[in-house]
Amino acid sequence: MDRLSNTVRPYAWGSTTAIPALLGVAPTGEPQAEMWMGAHPGAPSRITRAEASAEQPLTEVIAADPARELGAAAVEKFGPRLPFLLKLLAAGSPLSLQVHPNLDQARAGYADEERRSVPIDAPHRTYKDTNHKPELICALTPFEGLCGFRRPLEAAEAMEGLGVDSLKPYADLLRAQPEEAALREVLTAILTADPDEMAETVTAAAAAAERLGGDYAPSARIAHHFPGDAGVIAAMLLNYVRLQPGEALYLGAGVPHAYLDGLGVEIMANSDNVLRCGLTPKHIDVPELLRVVRFEATDPGVLRPEASSAGEELYETPVDEFRLSRFDLSPGAAPADLTAATPQILLCTAGAPKAGDLGLAPGESVFVPAGERVHASGAGTLFRATVVA
């Protein structure tokens, strides 16, 4: 088992205080958005093995002996790389309004951009790899987000309630068409509107949302961060969700979503494929986005963990690339056996538990190679990330 040294990404939307508070360190004044744990090539965790004289990227350790680190079953199913990325995510302002492709879409999109010789690091490149990117976010603090389309009539009522004349055509479309057509036509109209006219609409909608408050307060806050952005209006098509600590959201392919505020543990398939439709200065590929989005109203589906007799609380999802669970450990209780035939990352978020002989403080994590015996003890909360192989 190896203690991880992890990178914190300073994205502009990150909170300046949430991750430092969890780690028990002083804020730097700069945003600290995500702490990455895993073997993503963009910022792999680092470990120090007894036989090595210096830290090594986890990517290199796994590449040197995938079967030993990941287990034969995981290598056969996912290939010789860790198939998930675990994060601490701290949103201080809204993330981009986005969707992720399914596997077939990712493979086709990647092949198309390769065929057209679009550089992999080009700002207008959409597909960075051939993988899908399902993800799960579990709240550590009250956590706000947008997840999936709301019913068209609900969206129409919300737009009409602002009393902004330029929103009326969108509301009329939402009322006049069947669900899929209504959502498709309105999102398309918002994303292809004249930018100057849309900026005026957003300004008027933001002023009305600020004045009305209540259910409109999230729209007012989003507009404060992204004045004039078409994503402010697109966001009104989505369900607003507020998670309490311990609750989670699963985001599958084609589901539009955005995180707005709060600290959480996020786990995802190891991919960079993101299609954005607003609340961002980054590239927006409207035709490809409209091809990938699932135009159907959905319940956000807030997840609560299912407890087992062994004390493990599991967040059920329909994917095999990751499996997230939680252990709330009590002082004096029998150690929990976490030994598994698959690779694991254990993350402490509260207290001072031990993983084997390693004591962990909040924000600290360890990598456990497949098959290595490990018990958790002490008092605190451990999140366990692994795969289904």
C-alpha positions in Angstrom: 0.0 0.0 0.0 1.3 3.4 -0.9 0.6 6.9 0.4 -0.4 9.2 -2.4 1.0 12.6 -3.2 -1.6 14.4 -5.2 -1.9 17.5 -7.4 -4.4 20.3 -6.7 -5.7 21.9 -9.9 -6.2 25.8 -9.7 -9.1 26.2 -12.1 -10.8 29.6 -11.9 -14.1 28.3 -10.7 -12.5 26.6 -7.6 -13.2 27.6 -4.0 -10.3 29.4 -2.3 -11.1 27.8 1.1 -12.9 24.4 0.9 -9.9 22.1 0.1 -7.5 24.0 2.4 -10.1 23.7 5.3 -10.4 19.9 4.7 -6.6 19.6 4.6 -6.2 21.8 7.7 -3.8 24.2 5.9 -4.0 28.0 5.3 -5.6 29.2 2.1 -3.2 30.6 -0.5 -5.8 33.1 -1.8 -5.8 31.2 -5.1 -8.7 29.0 -6.3 -8.1 25.3 -5.4 -10.7 23.4 -7.6 -9.8 19.7 -7.7 -7.4 17.4 -6.1 -6.7 14.4 -8.4 -6.1 10.9 -7.1 -5.2 8.2 -9.6 -3.2 7.6 -12.7 -4.6 10.2 -15.2 -1.7 11.3 -17.4 -2.6 15.0 -16.9 -1.7 14.9 -13.2 -0.9 11.4 -11.9 -0.6 10.8 -8.2 3.0 10.1 -7.0 4.2 7.4 -4.7 7.5 6.3 -3.0 8.1 2.6 -3.1 10.6 1.1 -0.6 12.8 0.0 -3.5 12.8 3.4 -5.2 14.9 6.4 -4.1 12.4 9.1 -5.2 8.7 9.6 -5.9 7.3 8.0 -9.0 4.2 8.8 -11.0 1.5 6.2 -10.4 1.2 5.9 -14.2 4.7 4.6 -14.4 4.3 2.2 -11.5 1.2 0.7 -13.1 2.8 0.6 -16.6 5.8 -1.3 -15.2 3.6 -4.2 -13.9 -0.1 -3.8 -14.7 -1.1 -7.3 -13.6 0.5 -6.9 -10.2 -0.9 -3.4 -9.5 -4.4 -3.8 -11.1 -5.0 -7.5 -11.0 -5.5 -9.8 -14.0 -9.2 -9.4 -14.1 -9.1 -5.6 -14.3 -6.4 -5.7 -16.9 -8.4 -8.1 -19.0 -11.5 -6.0 -18.7 -10.2 -2.4 -18.9 -6.6 -2.7 -20.3 -3.3 -1.9 -18.5 -4.4 1.3 -16.8 -6.4 2.4 -13.8 -9.9 3.0 -15.3 -11.1 5.6 -12.9 -10.0 9.0 -11.5 -10.9 10.1 -8.0 -11.1 13.7 -7.0 -11.9 16.2 -4.3 -14.0 18.8 -6.1 -14.5 22.3 -4.6 -16.8 24.6 -6.6 -16.8 28.2 -5.6 -18.6 29.3 -8.8 -20.4 27.4 -11.5 -18.6 24.9 -13.7 -19.4 24.8 -17.5 -22.8 23.5 -18.5 -21.7 20.2 -20.2 -22.5 16.7 -21.4 -20.3 13.6 -22.0 -20.5 11.2 -24.9 -21.2 7.5 -24.7 -18.5 5.0 -25.8 -19.6 4.7 -29.4 -19.8 8.5 -29.7 -16.4 9.0 -28.1 -14.8 6.5 -30.4 -16.4 7.9 -33.6 -15.7 11.5 -32.5 -12.1 10.8 -31.7 -11.6 9.0 -35.0 -13.1 11.8 -36.9 -10.9 14.5 -35.4 -7.8 12.3 -35.9 -8.8 11.9 -39.5 -9.1 15.7 -39.9 -5.7 16.1 -38.1 -7.1 18.3 -35.3 -4.2 18.6 -32.8 -5.0 16.8 -29.6 -4.2 20.0 -27.6 -6.1 22.4 -29.9 -8.6 24.6 -28.1 -11.3 23.5 -30.6 -10.6 19.8 -30.2 -13.6 18.1 -28.6 -12.6 14.4 -28.2 -9.3 13.9 -26.3 -9.6 10.1 -26.1 -11.9 7.2 -27.1 -13.5 6.7 -23.7 -16.8 7.7 -22.1 -17.0 9.7 -18.9 -19.7 8.7 -16.6 -19.3 10.3 -13.2 -20.6 10.4 -9.6 -20.4 13.3 -7.2 -20.9 12.7 -3.4 -21.4 15.8 -1.3 -19.2 16.5 1.7 -20.9 19.8 2.3 -24.3 21.1 1.1 -23.7 20.9 -2.7 -25.6 22.7 -5.5 -25.9 21.6 -9.1 -27.9 21.3 -12.2 -28.7 17.8 -13.5 -30.8 16.7 -16.5 -33.7 18.4 -18.3 -36.7 19.4 -16.3 -40.2 18.9 -17.9 -40.8 21.4 -20.7 -43.9 22.9 -19.1 -41.9 23.6 -15.9 -39.2 25.3 -17.8 -41.8 27.3 -19.7 -43.4 28.5 -16.5 -40.1 29.5 -15.1 -39.2 31.6 -18.1 -42.6 33.2 -18.2 -42.4 34.0 -14.5 -39.4 36.3 -15.2 -41.6 38.6 -17.3 -38.9 39.1 -20.0 -40.5 39.5 -23.4 -37.6 38.0 -25.3 -38.0 34.7 -23.4 -41.6 34.3 -24.6 -40.7 32.6 -27.9 -38.7 29.9 -26.0 -41.6 29.4 -23.6 -44.1 29.1 -26.5 -41.9 26.4 -28.1 -41.7 24.5 -24.9 -45.5 24.5 -24.6 -46.2 23.7 -28.3 -44.0 20.7 -29.1 -43.7 17.2 -27.7 -41.0 16.8 -25.1 -38.0 15.8 -27.2 -38.7 18.3 -30.0 -39.4 21.0 -27.5 -36.1 20.6 -25.6 -34.1 20.2 -28.8 -35.6 23.2 -30.5 -35.3 25.5 -27.5 -31.7 24.5 -26.6 -30.7 24.9 -30.3 -32.4 28.3 -30.5 -30.6 29.5 -27.3 -27.2 28.4 -28.4 -27.5 29.8 -32.0 -29.1 33.1 -31.0 -27.5 36.4 -32.0 -24.9 37.0 -29.2 -25.8 40.6 -28.7 -29.5 39.9 -28.5 -28.9 37.0 -26.2 -26.7 39.2 -23.9 -29.6 41.7 -23.6 -32.0 38.8 -22.7 -29.6 37.5 -20.1 -29.2 40.9 -18.6 -32.9 41.4 -18.3 -33.5 37.8 -17.0 -30.7 38.2 -14.4 -32.2 41.5 -13.1 -35.7 39.8 -12.8 -34.2 36.7 -11.1 -32.3 39.0 -8.6 -35.5 40.9 -7.8 -37.8 37.8 -7.5 -35.3 35.6 -5.5 -36.6 32.2 -4.2 -36.5 29.6 -6.9 -34.8 32.1 -9.2 -31.9 32.7 -6.9 -29.6 30.1 -8.6 -30.2 31.8 -12.0 -29.3 35.2 -10.5 -26.0 33.7 -9.0 -25.1 32.0 -12.3 -25.7 35.2 -14.2 -23.5 37.1 -11.7 -20.6 34.9 -12.7 -21.4 34.7 -16.4 -23.0 38.0 -17.4 -24.5 37.8 -20.9 -23.8 34.1 -21.4 -26.4 32.0 -23.2 -25.7 29.3 -20.7 -27.7 31.3 -18.1 -30.9 30.8 -20.1 -29.9 27.2 -21.1 -29.5 26.4 -17.4 -33.2 27.2 -16.9 -34.0 24.1 -18.8 -32.4 21.9 -16.2 -33.3 20.5 -12.7 -31.8 22.4 -9.8 -30.5 20.0 -7.1 -29.2 20.6 -3.6 -27.4 17.7 -2.1 -26.9 17.2 1.7 -23.7 15.6 2.9 -23.6 11.9 2.0 -26.0 12.3 -0.9 -24.8 11.8 -4.5 -25.6 12.3 -8.1 -24.8 10.0 -11.0 -24.3 11.6 -14.4 -24.5 9.3 -17.4 -23.8 9.9 -21.1 -25.8 12.7 -22.7 -27.2 14.2 -19.5 -26.6 18.0 -19.3 -25.3 19.1 -16.0 -23.2 21.7 -14.1 -21.9 21.9 -10.6 -22.6 25.3 -8.9 -21.2 25.3 -5.4 -19.9 23.0 -2.7 -17.3 20.4 -1.8 -17.6 16.8 -2.8 -15.9 13.5 -3.6 -16.1 12.9 -7.4 -15.2 9.7 -9.3 -15.3 9.2 -13.0 -14.1 7.0 -15.9 -10.6 8.1 -16.9 -11.5 10.5 -19.8 -11.3 14.1 -20.8 -14.2 14.1 -23.2 -16.5 17.1 -22.5 -18.9 19.0 -24.7 -19.9 22.4 -23.4 -23.0 24.5 -24.0 -22.4 27.5 -21.8 -21.0 29.1 -18.7 -17.5 28.9 -20.1 -15.0 30.8 -22.3 -14.0 27.5 -23.8 -14.9 26.0 -27.2 -18.6 25.2 -27.8 -19.3 22.8 -30.7 -23.1 23.2 -31.1 -23.7 20.6 -33.8 -21.8 17.9 -32.0 -23.3 18.9 -28.7 -26.8 18.6 -30.1 -25.9 15.1 -31.5 -24.8 13.9 -28.1 -27.4 15.4 -25.7 -30.3 13.1 -24.6 -33.4 15.3 -25.0 -35.6 13.8 -22.4 -36.8 15.1 -19.0 -35.4 13.2 -16.1 -35.6 13.0 -12.4 -32.1 14.0 -11.0 -32.1 10.7 -9.0 -30.4 11.7 -5.8 -28.5 8.7 -4.5 -28.1 7.6 -0.9 -25.7 4.8 0.0 -26.9 1.2 0.6 -25.3 -0.2 3.8 -24.0 -3.7 4.1 -23.6 -5.9 7.2 -19.8 -5.3 6.9 -20.3 -1.6 7.4 -19.7 -0.6 3.8 -22.1 2.0 2.3 -22.2 1.6 -1.4 -23.3 4.2 -4.1 -24.9 2.0 -6.8 -24.2 3.0 -10.4 -24.6 1.2 -13.7 -20.9 1.3 -14.8 -18.0 -1.0 -14.1 -15.1 1.5 -14.4 -15.7 2.7 -10.9 -17.3 1.7 -7.6 -17.5 4.2 -4.8 -18.3 3.4 -1.2 -17.9 4.8 2.3 -16.9 3.5 5.7 -17.8 5.5 8.8 -15.4 3.9 11.4 -16.1 4.0 15.1 -13.4 3.9 17.8 -13.1 0.4 19.4 -15.0 -1.3 16.5 -13.5 -4.4 14.8 -11.3 -3.5 11.9 -13.0 -3.5 8.5 -11.5 -5.9 6.0 -11.1 -4.0 2.7 -9.0 -6.6 0.9 -10.0 -6.9 -2.8 -8.8 -8.5 -6.0 -9.1 -5.1 -7.7 -7.0 -1.9 -7.3 -8.2 0.6 -4.7 -7.8 4.2 -3.6 -8.8 5.0 0.0 -9.5 8.6 0.8 -10.0 10.0 4.3 -12.5 12.9 4.6 -12.9 13.1 8.4 -11.3 11.9 11.6 -8.0 10.0 11.9 -8.6 6.4 10.6 -5.8 3.9 9.7 -5.5 1.9 6.5 -3.3 -1.0 7.6 -0.5 0.7 9.5 -0.8 4.0 7.8 -2.6 6.8 9.7 -4.6 9.2 7.6 -5.7 12.7 8.1 -8.6 14.4 6.1 -7.6 14.8 2.5 -4.9 12.0 2.6 -5.2 8.9 0.5 -3.5 5.6 -0.3 -3.3 3.3 -3.3 -3.8 -0.4 -2.6 -2.6 -2.8 -5.3 -4.9 -5.6 -6.3 -5.0 -8.5 -3.8 -3.0 -6.7 -1.1 -4.4 -7.3 2.4 -5.7 -4.1 4.1 -7.9 -3.4 7.1 -9.4 0.0 8.1 -9.6 0.9 11.8 -9.8 3.8 14.1 -12.3 6.7 14.0 -13.2 8.6 10.9 -14.6 8.4 7.3 -12.9 6.6 4.5 -14.1 6.6 0.9 -13.2 3.5 -1.1 -12.7 3.7 -4.9 -12.3 0.6 -6.9 -13.7 -1.2 -10.0 -16.1 -4.0 -10.9 -14.0 -6.7 -12.7 
